[in-house]
Amino acid sequence: MTEFNHPEQAIKQFRFRLFLAGLFVVLLFLVLVARLLWLQVISYDKYQSKAEDNRITIVPLVPNRGLILDRNGVVLANNYSAYTLEITPSKIDNLNEMIDELGKIVEISALDRRRFKKLRAESKRFESIPIRTRLTDEEVARFAVQSFRFPGVEIRARLFRQYPYGPHAAHLLGYIGRISARDQERIEELDQTNNYRGTAYIGKDGLEKRYETELHGRTGFEEVETSAGGRAVRVLSRSPAVPGENLMLSIDIRLQEAAEKALEGKRGALVAIDPRNGDILAMVSAPSFDPNLFVEGIDSENWKLLNESIDRPLLNRPLAGTYPPGSTFKPFMALAALERGFRTASSTLRDPGYFDFGSRRFMDDKIGGHGMVDMYKSIAESCNTYYYMLGSEMGIDIISEFMGRFGFGSRTGIDLDGERTGVLPSREWKAGAFKKAEAQRWYSGETISVAIGQGYNNYTPLQLAHATAVLASGGMNATPRLVRAFQNPVSGQVTEKPLEAFKQLNLQQRHVDSVKLGMRGAVLEGTARGVFRDVSYEVAGKTGTAQVFGLKQGETYKDRAASAERLRDHGWFIAFSPMEQPRIALAAIVENGGFGSQSAAPAIKKVLDTYWQIEAENDPSIVLPLPQAAEQAADRTISGESLP
């Protein structure tokens, strides 16, 4: 069969195919042009930024954390530089095997492994986590030689926090720790994410936490040009970090150490305040702990020892421990009686050794009573019957209102977190504290217990020290503070922290003097007479015993001996020195210490001995008041003379 060809038709088909091919090529070219237009014109800024990001790296410059100094410039918290061996878990397949190999080059203890495991659980996977800190130069050199074997492992130079005095002042200084997920959330809420880039640590407790903003400083940044391999080539621009400010405290570490030594081996608290301005001179919680344990992440064993200890070393007792004030409440009751017109300084009553109220008999501490008692004697000898009667006459409403003016049952406003309010008993408080209607009612018999510092009374040692300072100063209420000033670490310029406005209670000075003389009598011839014998300085004070009725909820003791010891009364002592224009006011409690004259008063004496020694060294012109002058004044009150 013969097949005929049509040249014209074939040419037409070829031309059509060529047209389609050309059209396709043109369309592809147009797509390419459009894509280039999109990349080079429309999305220019976006892709230029990405290109720059590939070429330029932003490196955060972590600021040096501010120091913490005592009132004389002694460093209580500082920084030191050290090398750390850090691992980024996201870059390592077999982490345990890698750590085992690292252990052949540098020493990695079981404690290091446990700490690393804990930090890894708290950190994000892409973050570097230290497996060893404070490497020696030899260890750094050994790793540097073999670093190529360990991708995802590197040596970094970091600043570490150090507390040179260890457990001394630990509760007020606090400590820092690695930033946790909770901390990160708080940082984001405060819009401080950029300021904490590169920062691994943050204040966790005490002043470190309260003044975190001032101590941290401001993070700086470097724009660094990098090669294709990620190696830094040059620095393009730099915004330097601003170091954190130094905190200048009101405490004197010498006085702090003396106070801590005075409570050594005991459980308790001691607070010393300057009544003239509210400066905290010493604040002790015993037992203490070493804040250095928390810097690198405390291990589980040490944490268990601290957290589960029956002595509760982590509890900041001056702020968060609450106790009945016992007889240290009596000077304030006496002042309330004078101010509200229920007593005069010279009026007397007979103490038979008990006070009958309804069907109940309230016994005095002295069998047979104290005889004829005036206000001076009621304070000096701590006569319970005097205050039973006084409380019954005054009633809870007057007592509550007056004591509230001294800060009882309220936070003092000290610049530390975690302060508790305590309990100032009142009708309103009881109505809100109990569920049953019968329990919400205030009974007159309860007022009698309150009047001697027992019953529902419950205050912190800081509150009692603050109230003592207000009494000693004649009614001037200065808010307690720990930080006096801020210091620029670069220029050395000191910026004083403004004092809060003083509140004046407008007390009558003759009433204050009567109470102060009674407290002086407690030292000269009363409940604390044996402690301050032969001292060269003038001091007034009051002992107290806080009853312990039973174990706190949830507490258990391993044996009867421990139980018996912990059911003993708490011992209190408050004091100020000198009588006129007092320079220091103190409160101390020894848990389960028994009588305040045996436990708390000797501790305060040791602190006062040190205080006046320091004051004499700082100012040789200081002339201590002669104790005899106060003795003569006290004799006037004892003989029945009323004060002017």
BELMORA-V568484 format. One record per residue. N is the residue number from 1. RES is the residue in one letter. SS is DSSP state (H for helix, E for strand, L for the rest). PHI is phi as a letter, one per 20 degrees, with the letter a starting at -180 (999 if undefined). Layout:
N;RES;SS;PHI, N;RES;SS;PHI
//
This chain:
1;M;L;999, 2;T;L;e, 3;E;L;d, 4;F;L;d, 5;N;L;e, 6;H;L;d, 7;P;H;g, 8;E;H;f, 9;Q;H;f, 10;A;H;f, 11;I;H;f, 12;K;H;f, 13;Q;H;f, 14;F;H;f, 15;R;H;f, 16;F;H;f, 17;R;H;f, 18;L;H;f, 19;F;H;f, 20;L;H;f, 21;A;H;f, 22;G;H;f, 23;L;H;f, 24;F;H;f, 25;V;H;f, 26;V;H;f, 27;L;H;f, 28;L;H;f, 29;F;H;f, 30;L;H;f, 31;V;H;f, 32;L;H;f, 33;V;H;f, 34;A;H;f, 35;R;H;f, 36;L;H;f, 37;L;H;f, 38;W;H;f, 39;L;H;f, 40;Q;H;e, 41;V;H;d, 42;I;H;f, 43;S;L;d, 44;Y;H;g, 45;D;H;f, 46;K;H;f, 47;Y;H;f, 48;Q;H;f, 49;S;H;f, 50;K;H;f, 51;A;H;f, 52;E;H;f, 53;D;H;f, 54;N;H;f, 55;R;H;e, 56;I;E;d, 57;T;E;d, 58;I;E;e, 59;V;E;d, 60;P;E;f, 61;L;E;d, 62;V;L;f, 63;P;L;f, 64;N;L;f, 65;R;L;f, 66;G;L;f, 67;L;L;e, 68;I;E;c, 69;L;E;c, 70;D;L;e, 71;R;L;f, 72;N;L;d, 73;G;L;n, 74;V;L;f, 75;V;E;f, 76;L;E;d, 77;A;E;b, 78;N;E;c, 79;N;E;c, 80;Y;E;c, 81;S;E;e, 82;A;E;b, 83;Y;E;e, 84;T;E;c, 85;L;E;d, 86;E;E;d, 87;I;E;c, 88;T;E;d, 89;P;H;g, 90;S;H;f, 91;K;H;e, 92;I;L;c, 93;D;L;e, 94;N;L;d, 95;L;H;f, 96;N;H;f, 97;E;H;f, 98;M;H;f, 99;I;H;f, 100;D;H;f, 101;E;H;f, 102;L;H;f, 103;G;L;f, 104;K;L;e, 105;I;L;d, 106;V;L;c, 107;E;L;f, 108;I;L;c, 109;S;L;e, 110;A;H;f, 111;L;H;f, 112;D;H;f, 113;R;H;f, 114;R;H;f, 115;R;H;f, 116;F;H;f, 117;K;H;f, 118;K;H;f, 119;L;H;f, 120;R;H;f, 121;A;H;f, 122;E;H;e, 123;S;L;d, 124;K;L;f, 125;R;L;f, 126;F;L;e, 127;E;L;e, 128;S;E;e, 129;I;E;c, 130;P;E;f, 131;I;E;d, 132;R;E;b, 133;T;E;d, 134;R;E;l, 135;L;E;f, 136;T;L;f, 137;D;H;f, 138;E;H;f, 139;E;H;f, 140;V;H;f, 141;A;H;f, 142;R;H;f, 143;F;H;f, 144;A;H;g, 145;V;H;f, 146;Q;H;d, 147;S;H;f, 148;F;H;f, 149;R;H;f, 150;F;L;c, 151;P;L;f, 152;G;L;n, 153;V;E;c, 154;E;E;b, 155;I;E;e, 156;R;E;c, 157;A;E;e, 158;R;E;c, 159;L;E;e, 160;F;E;d, 161;R;E;e, 162;Q;E;c, 163;Y;L;d, 164;P;L;g, 165;Y;L;e, 166;G;L;l, 167;P;L;f, 168;H;L;f, 169;A;L;m, 170;A;H;f, 171;H;H;f, 172;L;H;e, 173;L;H;f, 174;G;L;m, 175;Y;E;a, 176;I;E;d, 177;G;E;b, 178;R;E;f, 179;I;L;f, 180;S;L;e, 181;A;H;f, 182;R;H;f, 183;D;H;f, 184;Q;H;f, 185;E;H;f, 186;R;H;f, 187;I;H;f, 188;E;H;f, 189;E;H;f, 190;L;L;e, 191;D;L;l, 192;Q;L;d, 193;T;L;g, 194;N;H;f, 195;N;H;f, 196;Y;H;d, 197;R;L;f, 198;G;L;n, 199;T;L;e, 200;A;L;d, 201;Y;E;c, 202;I;E;b, 203;G;E;f, 204;K;E;d, 205;D;E;b, 206;G;H;m, 207;L;H;f, 208;E;H;g, 209;K;H;e, 210;R;H;f, 211;Y;L;d, 212;E;H;g, 213;T;H;g, 214;E;H;f, 215;L;H;f, 216;H;H;f, 217;G;L;n, 218;R;E;c, 219;T;L;f, 220;G;E;d, 221;F;E;b, 222;E;E;c, 223;E;E;e, 224;V;E;d, 225;E;E;e, 226;T;E;d, 227;S;L;e, 228;A;L;g, 229;G;L;e, 230;G;L;n, 231;R;L;e, 232;A;E;f, 233;V;E;d, 234;R;E;b, 235;V;E;e, 236;L;E;e, 237;S;E;b, 238;R;E;b, 239;S;E;d, 240;P;L;f, 241;A;L;f, 242;V;E;d, 243;P;L;f, 244;G;L;f, 245;E;L;f, 246;N;E;e, 247;L;E;e, 248;M;E;d, 249;L;E;e, 250;S;L;e, 251;I;L;f, 252;D;L;d, 253;I;H;f, 254;R;H;f, 255;L;H;f, 256;Q;H;f, 257;E;H;f, 258;A;H;f, 259;A;H;f, 260;E;H;f, 261;K;H;f, 262;A;H;f, 263;L;L;d, 264;E;L;f, 265;G;L;n, 266;K;L;d, 267;R;L;d, 268;G;E;r, 269;A;E;b, 270;L;E;b, 271;V;E;c, 272;A;E;c, 273;I;E;c, 274;D;L;e, 275;P;L;f, 276;R;L;f, 277;N;L;b, 278;G;L;n, 279;D;E;f, 280;I;E;f, 281;L;E;e, 282;A;E;a, 283;M;E;b, 284;V;E;d, 285;S;E;c, 286;A;E;c, 287;P;L;f, 288;S;L;d, 289;F;L;b, 290;D;L;e, 291;P;L;f, 292;N;H;f, 293;L;H;f, 294;F;H;e, 295;V;H;f, 296;E;L;e, 297;G;L;n, 298;I;L;f, 299;D;L;f, 300;S;H;f, 301;E;H;f, 302;N;H;f, 303;W;H;f, 304;K;H;f, 305;L;H;f, 306;L;H;f, 307;N;H;f, 308;E;L;d, 309;S;L;f, 310;I;L;f, 311;D;L;e, 312;R;L;l, 313;P;L;f, 314;L;L;e, 315;L;L;f, 316;N;L;e, 317;R;H;f, 318;P;H;g, 319;L;H;e, 320;A;H;d, 321;G;L;e, 322;T;E;c, 323;Y;E;b, 324;P;L;f, 325;P;L;f, 326;G;H;m, 327;S;H;f, 328;T;H;f, 329;F;H;f, 330;K;H;f, 331;P;H;g, 332;F;H;f, 333;M;H;f, 334;A;H;f, 335;L;H;f, 336;A;H;f, 337;A;H;f, 338;L;H;f, 339;E;H;f, 340;R;L;e, 341;G;L;n, 342;F;L;e, 343;R;L;b, 344;T;L;d, 345;A;L;f, 346;S;L;e, 347;S;L;f, 348;T;L;c, 349;L;E;b, 350;R;E;e, 351;D;E;d, 352;P;L;e, 353;G;L;o, 354;Y;E;a, 355;F;E;c, 356;D;E;e, 357;F;E;c, 358;G;L;m, 359;S;L;e, 360;R;E;d, 361;R;E;d, 362;F;E;e, 363;M;E;e, 364;D;L;e, 365;D;L;f, 366;K;L;d, 367;I;L;f, 368;G;L;n, 369;G;L;n, 370;H;L;d, 371;G;E;m, 372;M;E;f, 373;V;E;c, 374;D;L;d, 375;M;H;f, 376;Y;H;g, 377;K;H;f, 378;S;H;f, 379;I;H;e, 380;A;H;f, 381;E;L;d, 382;S;L;l, 383;C;L;e, 384;N;H;f, 385;T;H;g, 386;Y;H;g, 387;Y;H;e, 388;Y;H;g, 389;M;H;f, 390;L;H;f, 391;G;H;f, 392;S;H;f, 393;E;H;f, 394;M;H;f, 395;G;H;n, 396;I;H;f, 397;D;H;f, 398;I;H;f, 399;I;H;f, 400;S;H;f, 401;E;H;f, 402;F;H;f, 403;M;H;f, 404;G;H;f, 405;R;H;f, 406;F;L;e, 407;G;L;n, 408;F;L;f, 409;G;L;m, 410;S;L;c, 411;R;L;f, 412;T;L;f, 413;G;L;n, 414;I;L;g, 415;D;L;e, 416;L;L;b, 417;D;L;e, 418;G;L;n, 419;E;L;f, 420;R;L;e, 421;T;L;e, 422;G;L;m, 423;V;E;c, 424;L;L;d, 425;P;L;f, 426;S;L;a, 427;R;H;f, 428;E;H;f, 429;W;H;f, 430;K;H;f, 431;A;H;f, 432;G;H;e, 433;A;H;e, 434;F;L;c, 435;K;L;e, 436;K;L;f, 437;A;H;g, 438;E;H;f, 439;A;H;f, 440;Q;H;f, 441;R;L;f, 442;W;L;e, 443;Y;L;d, 444;S;H;g, 445;G;H;f, 446;E;H;f, 447;T;H;f, 448;I;H;f, 449;S;H;f, 450;V;H;f, 451;A;H;f, 452;I;L;d, 453;G;L;n, 454;Q;L;d, 455;G;L;m, 456;Y;L;e, 457;N;L;g, 458;N;E;b, 459;Y;E;c, 460;T;E;e, 461;P;H;g, 462;L;H;f, 463;Q;H;f, 464;L;H;f, 465;A;H;f, 466;H;H;f, 467;A;H;f, 468;T;H;f, 469;A;H;f, 470;V;H;f, 471;L;H;f, 472;A;H;f, 473;S;L;e, 474;G;L;n, 475;G;L;o, 476;M;E;e, 477;N;E;d, 478;A;L;d, 479;T;L;f, 480;P;L;f, 481;R;E;b, 482;L;L;d, 483;V;E;e, 484;R;E;e, 485;A;E;b, 486;F;E;d, 487;Q;E;c, 488;N;L;f, 489;P;L;f, 490;V;L;e, 491;S;L;e, 492;G;L;n, 493;Q;L;f, 494;V;E;d, 495;T;E;d, 496;E;E;f, 497;K;L;e, 498;P;L;f, 499;L;L;f, 500;E;L;f, 501;A;L;g, 502;F;L;f, 503;K;E;d, 504;Q;E;d, 505;L;L;e, 506;N;L;l, 507;L;L;e, 508;Q;L;f, 509;Q;H;f, 510;R;H;f, 511;H;H;f, 512;V;H;f, 513;D;H;f, 514;S;H;f, 515;V;H;f, 516;K;H;f, 517;L;H;f, 518;G;H;f, 519;M;H;f, 520;R;H;f, 521;G;H;f, 522;A;H;f, 523;V;H;e, 524;L;H;f, 525;E;L;b, 526;G;L;d, 527;T;L;f, 528;A;L;d, 529;R;L;f, 530;G;L;f, 531;V;L;e, 532;F;L;d, 533;R;L;f, 534;D;L;m, 535;V;L;f, 536;S;L;e, 537;Y;L;d, 538;E;L;e, 539;V;L;b, 540;A;E;c, 541;G;E;a, 542;K;E;b, 543;T;E;e, 544;G;E;b, 545;T;E;c, 546;A;E;d, 547;Q;L;f, 548;V;L;d, 549;F;L;e, 550;G;L;r, 551;L;L;f, 552;K;L;f, 553;Q;L;g, 554;G;L;n, 555;E;L;e, 556;T;L;c, 557;Y;L;c, 558;K;L;f, 559;D;L;b, 560;R;H;f, 561;A;H;f, 562;A;H;f, 563;S;H;f, 564;A;H;f, 565;E;H;f, 566;R;H;e, 567;L;L;e, 568;R;L;f, 569;D;L;f, 570;H;E;e, 571;G;E;d, 572;W;E;d, 573;F;E;b, 574;I;E;d, 575;A;E;a, 576;F;E;b, 577;S;E;b, 578;P;L;f, 579;M;L;f, 580;E;L;e, 581;Q;L;l, 582;P;L;g, 583;R;L;d, 584;I;E;b, 585;A;E;c, 586;L;E;c, 587;A;E;b, 588;A;E;c, 589;I;E;c, 590;V;E;d, 591;E;L;f, 592;N;L;l, 593;G;L;e, 594;G;L;m, 595;F;L;f, 596;G;L;f, 597;S;L;f, 598;Q;L;e, 599;S;L;d, 600;A;H;e, 601;A;H;f, 602;P;H;f, 603;A;H;f, 604;I;H;f, 605;K;H;g, 606;K;H;f, 607;V;H;f, 608;L;H;f, 609;D;H;g, 610;T;H;f, 611;Y;H;g, 612;W;H;f, 613;Q;H;f, 614;I;H;f, 615;E;H;f, 616;A;H;f, 617;E;H;f, 618;N;H;f, 619;D;L;b, 620;P;L;f, 621;S;L;f, 622;I;L;f, 623;V;L;d, 624;L;L;f, 625;P;L;f, 626;L;L;f, 627;P;H;g, 628;Q;H;f, 629;A;H;f, 630;A;H;f, 631;E;H;f, 632;Q;H;f, 633;A;H;f, 634;A;H;f, 635;D;H;g, 636;R;H;f, 637;T;H;f, 638;I;H;f, 639;S;L;f, 640;G;L;o, 641;E;L;f, 642;S;L;e, 643;L;L;f, 644;P;L;f
//
